[in-house]
Amino acid sequence: LRKDGVSGAAVAGEMAAYLYSNGETFSSLLEDIYLKYGRVVSSNSYFICDSKETIKELFDGLR
């Protein structure tokens, strides 16, 4: 199992079998994790600029 996707599918199948044998589901496990650690919400956006001068100023400000 050298490919990440194949390995991931094998682990997911093993996890599903374990959860099923304990009367749980992926969803119930996620809910338990959310209750313990909370939920995270992320909102990403992009800034598009063609001005080399403005881009330089922005990156200089980050340094």
Secondary structure, 3 states (H helix, E strand, C coil): CCCHHHHHHHHHHHHHHHHHHCCCCHHHHHHHHHHHHCCCCCCCCCCCCCCHHHHHHHHHHHC
